[in-house]
């Protein structure tokens, strides 16, 4: 009998930045303020509900890079 393959969740840019956002001590609200991207949109991207565009991904990564390494934002 063939083994069933369990579907894997979609891996998006949001999943990649979600952990980094938490490590940086940023709330979704603050990340939204820094990027100009709606908080709800960022949340859905982090949960894998949608795939951010390249431009949105770049904005988020630039905001995360701008946060001091001690997490103060």
PANU-533379 format. One record per residue: residue number from 0; residue in one letter; x, y, z of N, C-alpha, C in turn. Coordinates in Angstrom, 1 decimal. Layout:
<sites>
site resi = NUM | resn = A | nx = X | ny = Y | nz = Z | cax = X | cay = Y | caz = Z | cx = X | cy = Y | cz = Z
...
</sites>
This chain:
<sites>
site resi = 0 | resn = X | nx = 0.8 | ny = -1.2 | nz = 0.0 | cax = 0.0 | cay = 0.0 | caz = 0.0 | cx = 0.9 | cy = 1.2 | cz = 0.0
site resi = 1 | resn = X | nx = 0.5 | ny = 2.2 | nz = -0.8 | cax = 1.3 | cay = 3.4 | caz = -0.9 | cx = 1.1 | cy = 4.3 | cz = 0.3
site resi = 2 | resn = X | nx = 2.2 | ny = 4.9 | nz = 0.7 | cax = 2.1 | cay = 5.8 | caz = 1.9 | cx = 1.4 | cy = 7.1 | cz = 1.5
site resi = 3 | resn = X | nx = 0.6 | ny = 7.6 | nz = 2.4 | cax = 0.0 | cay = 8.9 | caz = 2.2 | cx = 1.0 | cy = 10.0 | cz = 2.4
site resi = 4 | resn = X | nx = 0.9 | ny = 10.9 | nz = 1.5 | cax = 1.8 | cay = 12.1 | caz = 1.7 | cx = 1.0 | cy = 13.2 | cz = 2.3
site resi = 5 | resn = X | nx = 1.5 | ny = 13.7 | nz = 3.4 | cax = 0.8 | cay = 14.8 | caz = 4.1 | cx = 1.1 | cy = 16.1 | cz = 3.5
site resi = 6 | resn = X | nx = 0.1 | ny = 16.9 | nz = 3.1 | cax = 0.4 | cay = 18.2 | caz = 2.4 | cx = 1.1 | cy = 19.1 | cz = 3.4
site resi = 7 | resn = X | nx = 2.1 | ny = 19.8 | nz = 2.8 | cax = 2.9 | cay = 20.7 | caz = 3.6 | cx = 2.4 | cy = 22.1 | cz = 3.4
site resi = 8 | resn = X | nx = 2.4 | ny = 22.9 | nz = 4.5 | cax = 2.0 | cay = 24.3 | caz = 4.4 | cx = 2.8 | cy = 25.1 | cz = 3.4
site resi = 9 | resn = X | nx = 2.2 | ny = 26.0 | nz = 2.7 | cax = 2.9 | cay = 26.9 | caz = 1.8 | cx = 3.9 | cy = 27.7 | cz = 2.6
site resi = 10 | resn = X | nx = 5.1 | ny = 27.7 | nz = 2.1 | cax = 6.2 | cay = 28.5 | caz = 2.7 | cx = 6.3 | cy = 29.8 | cz = 2.0
site resi = 11 | resn = X | nx = 6.0 | ny = 30.9 | nz = 2.6 | cax = 6.1 | cay = 32.2 | caz = 2.0 | cx = 7.1 | cy = 33.1 | cz = 2.7
site resi = 12 | resn = X | nx = 7.3 | ny = 34.2 | nz = 2.1 | cax = 8.2 | cay = 35.2 | caz = 2.6 | cx = 7.8 | cy = 35.6 | cz = 4.1
site resi = 13 | resn = X | nx = 6.5 | ny = 35.6 | nz = 4.3 | cax = 6.1 | cay = 36.0 | caz = 5.6 | cx = 6.5 | cy = 35.0 | cz = 6.7
site resi = 14 | resn = X | nx = 6.6 | ny = 33.7 | nz = 6.4 | cax = 7.1 | cay = 32.8 | caz = 7.3 | cx = 8.5 | cy = 33.0 | cz = 7.6
site resi = 15 | resn = X | nx = 9.3 | ny = 33.5 | nz = 6.6 | cax = 10.7 | cay = 33.8 | caz = 6.8 | cx = 10.9 | cy = 35.0 | cz = 7.7
site resi = 16 | resn = X | nx = 10.1 | ny = 36.0 | nz = 7.5 | cax = 10.3 | cay = 37.2 | caz = 8.3 | cx = 9.6 | cy = 37.2 | cz = 9.7
site resi = 17 | resn = X | nx = 8.6 | ny = 36.3 | nz = 9.9 | cax = 7.9 | cay = 36.3 | caz = 11.1 | cx = 8.8 | cy = 36.1 | cz = 12.3
site resi = 18 | resn = X | nx = 9.6 | ny = 35.1 | nz = 12.2 | cax = 10.5 | cay = 34.8 | caz = 13.3 | cx = 11.5 | cy = 35.9 | cz = 13.6
site resi = 19 | resn = X | nx = 12.0 | ny = 36.5 | nz = 12.5 | cax = 12.9 | cay = 37.6 | caz = 12.6 | cx = 12.3 | cy = 38.8 | cz = 13.2
site resi = 20 | resn = X | nx = 11.0 | ny = 39.0 | nz = 12.9 | cax = 10.3 | cay = 40.1 | caz = 13.5 | cx = 10.2 | cy = 40.0 | cz = 15.0
site resi = 21 | resn = X | nx = 9.8 | ny = 38.8 | nz = 15.4 | cax = 9.7 | cay = 38.5 | caz = 16.8 | cx = 11.0 | cy = 38.6 | cz = 17.5
site resi = 22 | resn = X | nx = 12.1 | ny = 38.1 | nz = 16.9 | cax = 13.4 | cay = 38.2 | caz = 17.5 | cx = 13.8 | cy = 39.7 | cz = 17.6
site resi = 23 | resn = X | nx = 13.4 | ny = 40.5 | nz = 16.7 | cax = 13.8 | cay = 41.9 | caz = 16.7 | cx = 12.9 | cy = 42.7 | cz = 17.7
site resi = 24 | resn = X | nx = 11.9 | ny = 42.1 | nz = 18.3 | cax = 11.0 | cay = 42.7 | caz = 19.2 | cx = 10.0 | cy = 43.6 | cz = 18.6
site resi = 25 | resn = X | nx = 9.7 | ny = 43.4 | nz = 17.3 | cax = 8.8 | cay = 44.3 | caz = 16.6 | cx = 7.4 | cy = 43.7 | cz = 16.7
site resi = 26 | resn = X | nx = 6.4 | ny = 44.5 | nz = 16.9 | cax = 5.0 | cay = 44.1 | caz = 16.8 | cx = 4.6 | cy = 44.2 | cz = 15.4
site resi = 27 | resn = X | nx = 3.5 | ny = 43.6 | nz = 15.0 | cax = 3.0 | cay = 43.7 | caz = 13.6 | cx = 2.6 | cy = 45.2 | cz = 13.4
site resi = 28 | resn = X | nx = 2.1 | ny = 45.8 | nz = 14.4 | cax = 1.7 | cay = 47.3 | caz = 14.3 | cx = 2.9 | cy = 48.1 | cz = 13.9
site resi = 29 | resn = X | nx = 4.0 | ny = 47.9 | nz = 14.6 | cax = 5.2 | cay = 48.7 | caz = 14.4 | cx = 5.8 | cy = 48.3 | cz = 13.0
site resi = 30 | resn = X | nx = 5.8 | ny = 47.1 | nz = 12.6 | cax = 6.3 | cay = 46.7 | caz = 11.3 | cx = 5.4 | cy = 47.3 | cz = 10.2
site resi = 31 | resn = X | nx = 4.1 | ny = 47.4 | nz = 10.5 | cax = 3.2 | cay = 48.0 | caz = 9.5 | cx = 3.6 | cy = 49.5 | cz = 9.4
site resi = 32 | resn = X | nx = 3.9 | ny = 50.2 | nz = 10.5 | cax = 4.2 | cay = 51.6 | caz = 10.5 | cx = 5.5 | cy = 51.8 | cz = 9.7
site resi = 33 | resn = X | nx = 6.5 | ny = 50.9 | nz = 9.9 | cax = 7.8 | cay = 51.1 | caz = 9.2 | cx = 7.7 | cy = 50.8 | cz = 7.7
site resi = 34 | resn = X | nx = 6.8 | ny = 49.9 | nz = 7.3 | cax = 6.8 | cay = 49.5 | caz = 5.9 | cx = 5.7 | cy = 50.1 | cz = 5.1
site resi = 35 | resn = X | nx = 4.6 | ny = 50.6 | nz = 5.7 | cax = 3.5 | cay = 51.2 | caz = 5.0 | cx = 2.6 | cy = 50.1 | cz = 4.5
site resi = 36 | resn = X | nx = 2.8 | ny = 48.8 | nz = 5.0 | cax = 1.9 | cay = 47.7 | caz = 4.6 | cx = 0.9 | cy = 47.4 | cz = 5.7
site resi = 37 | resn = X | nx = -0.3 | ny = 47.2 | nz = 5.4 | cax = -1.4 | cay = 47.0 | caz = 6.4 | cx = -1.0 | cy = 45.9 | cz = 7.3
site resi = 38 | resn = X | nx = -1.3 | ny = 46.1 | nz = 8.6 | cax = -1.0 | cay = 45.1 | caz = 9.6 | cx = -1.7 | cy = 43.7 | cz = 9.3
site resi = 39 | resn = X | nx = -3.0 | ny = 43.8 | nz = 8.9 | cax = -3.7 | cay = 42.6 | caz = 8.6 | cx = -3.0 | cy = 41.8 | cz = 7.4
site resi = 40 | resn = X | nx = -2.5 | ny = 42.5 | nz = 6.5 | cax = -1.8 | cay = 41.9 | caz = 5.3 | cx = -0.5 | cy = 41.2 | cz = 5.8
site resi = 41 | resn = X | nx = 0.2 | ny = 41.9 | nz = 6.7 | cax = 1.4 | cay = 41.3 | caz = 7.2 | cx = 1.1 | cy = 40.0 | cz = 8.0
site resi = 42 | resn = X | nx = 0.1 | ny = 40.1 | nz = 8.8 | cax = -0.4 | cay = 38.9 | caz = 9.6 | cx = -0.7 | cy = 37.8 | cz = 8.7
site resi = 43 | resn = X | nx = -1.5 | ny = 38.0 | nz = 7.7 | cax = -1.9 | cay = 36.9 | caz = 6.7 | cx = -0.6 | cy = 36.3 | cz = 6.0
site resi = 44 | resn = X | nx = 0.3 | ny = 37.2 | nz = 5.7 | cax = 1.5 | cay = 36.7 | caz = 5.1 | cx = 2.3 | cy = 35.8 | cz = 6.0
site resi = 45 | resn = X | nx = 2.4 | ny = 36.2 | nz = 7.3 | cax = 3.2 | cay = 35.4 | caz = 8.3 | cx = 2.5 | cy = 34.1 | cz = 8.5
site resi = 46 | resn = X | nx = 1.2 | ny = 34.0 | nz = 8.4 | cax = 0.5 | cay = 32.8 | caz = 8.6 | cx = 0.4 | cy = 31.9 | cz = 7.4
site resi = 47 | resn = X | nx = 0.9 | ny = 32.4 | nz = 6.2 | cax = 0.9 | cay = 31.7 | caz = 5.0 | cx = -0.4 | cy = 31.7 | cz = 4.3
site resi = 48 | resn = X | nx = -1.2 | ny = 32.7 | nz = 4.6 | cax = -2.5 | cay = 32.9 | caz = 3.9 | cx = -2.4 | cy = 33.6 | cz = 2.6
site resi = 49 | resn = X | nx = -1.3 | ny = 34.3 | nz = 2.4 | cax = -1.1 | cay = 34.9 | caz = 1.1 | cx = 0.4 | cy = 35.0 | cz = 0.9
site resi = 50 | resn = X | nx = 0.8 | ny = 35.3 | nz = -0.4 | cax = 2.2 | cay = 35.4 | caz = -0.7 | cx = 2.5 | cy = 36.9 | cz = -1.0
site resi = 51 | resn = X | nx = 3.4 | ny = 37.5 | nz = -0.3 | cax = 3.7 | cay = 38.9 | caz = -0.5 | cx = 4.5 | cy = 39.1 | cz = -1.8
site resi = 52 | resn = X | nx = 4.3 | ny = 40.2 | nz = -2.4 | cax = 5.0 | cay = 40.5 | caz = -3.7 | cx = 6.5 | cy = 40.7 | cz = -3.3
site resi = 53 | resn = X | nx = 7.3 | ny = 40.8 | nz = -4.3 | cax = 8.7 | cay = 41.0 | caz = -4.1 | cx = 9.0 | cy = 42.4 | cz = -3.5
site resi = 54 | resn = X | nx = 8.2 | ny = 43.4 | nz = -3.9 | cax = 8.4 | cay = 44.7 | caz = -3.3 | cx = 8.0 | cy = 44.7 | cz = -1.8
site resi = 55 | resn = X | nx = 6.9 | ny = 44.1 | nz = -1.5 | cax = 6.5 | cay = 44.0 | caz = -0.1 | cx = 7.5 | cy = 43.3 | cz = 0.7
site resi = 56 | resn = X | nx = 8.1 | ny = 42.2 | nz = 0.2 | cax = 9.1 | cay = 41.4 | caz = 0.9 | cx = 10.3 | cy = 42.3 | cz = 1.1
site resi = 57 | resn = X | nx = 10.7 | ny = 43.1 | nz = 0.1 | cax = 11.9 | cay = 44.0 | caz = 0.2 | cx = 11.6 | cy = 45.1 | cz = 1.3
site resi = 58 | resn = X | nx = 10.4 | ny = 45.6 | nz = 1.3 | cax = 10.1 | cay = 46.6 | caz = 2.4 | cx = 10.2 | cy = 46.0 | cz = 3.8
site resi = 59 | resn = X | nx = 9.7 | ny = 44.8 | nz = 3.9 | cax = 9.8 | cay = 44.2 | caz = 5.3 | cx = 11.2 | cy = 43.9 | cz = 5.6
site resi = 60 | resn = X | nx = 12.0 | ny = 43.4 | nz = 4.7 | cax = 13.4 | cay = 43.0 | caz = 5.0 | cx = 14.2 | cy = 44.3 | cz = 5.3
site resi = 61 | resn = X | nx = 13.9 | ny = 45.4 | nz = 4.6 | cax = 14.6 | cay = 46.6 | caz = 4.8 | cx = 14.3 | cy = 47.2 | cz = 6.2
site resi = 62 | resn = X | nx = 13.0 | ny = 47.1 | nz = 6.6 | cax = 12.6 | cay = 47.5 | caz = 8.0 | cx = 13.3 | cy = 46.7 | cz = 9.0
site resi = 63 | resn = X | nx = 13.3 | ny = 45.4 | nz = 8.8 | cax = 14.0 | cay = 44.5 | caz = 9.8 | cx = 15.5 | cy = 44.8 | cz = 9.9
site resi = 64 | resn = X | nx = 16.1 | ny = 45.1 | nz = 8.8 | cax = 17.5 | cay = 45.4 | caz = 8.8 | cx = 17.8 | cy = 46.7 | cz = 9.5
site resi = 65 | resn = X | nx = 16.8 | ny = 47.6 | nz = 9.5 | cax = 17.0 | cay = 48.9 | caz = 10.1 | cx = 16.9 | cy = 48.9 | cz = 11.6
site resi = 66 | resn = X | nx = 16.3 | ny = 47.8 | nz = 12.2 | cax = 16.1 | cay = 47.7 | caz = 13.6 | cx = 17.4 | cy = 47.4 | cz = 14.3
site resi = 67 | resn = X | nx = 17.8 | ny = 48.2 | nz = 15.3 | cax = 19.0 | cay = 47.9 | caz = 16.1 | cx = 19.0 | cy = 46.5 | cz = 16.6
site resi = 68 | resn = X | nx = 20.2 | ny = 45.9 | nz = 16.6 | cax = 20.3 | cay = 44.5 | caz = 17.0 | cx = 19.8 | cy = 44.2 | cz = 18.4
site resi = 69 | resn = X | nx = 19.7 | ny = 45.2 | nz = 19.3 | cax = 19.2 | cay = 44.9 | caz = 20.6 | cx = 17.6 | cy = 44.9 | cz = 20.7
site resi = 70 | resn = X | nx = 17.0 | ny = 45.1 | nz = 19.5 | cax = 15.5 | cay = 45.0 | caz = 19.4 | cx = 14.8 | cy = 46.3 | cz = 19.7
site resi = 71 | resn = X | nx = 15.5 | ny = 47.4 | nz = 20.0 | cax = 14.9 | cay = 48.7 | caz = 20.3 | cx = 14.4 | cy = 49.3 | cz = 19.0
site resi = 72 | resn = X | nx = 13.1 | ny = 49.6 | nz = 18.9 | cax = 12.6 | cay = 50.2 | caz = 17.6 | cx = 11.8 | cy = 51.4 | cz = 18.0
</sites>
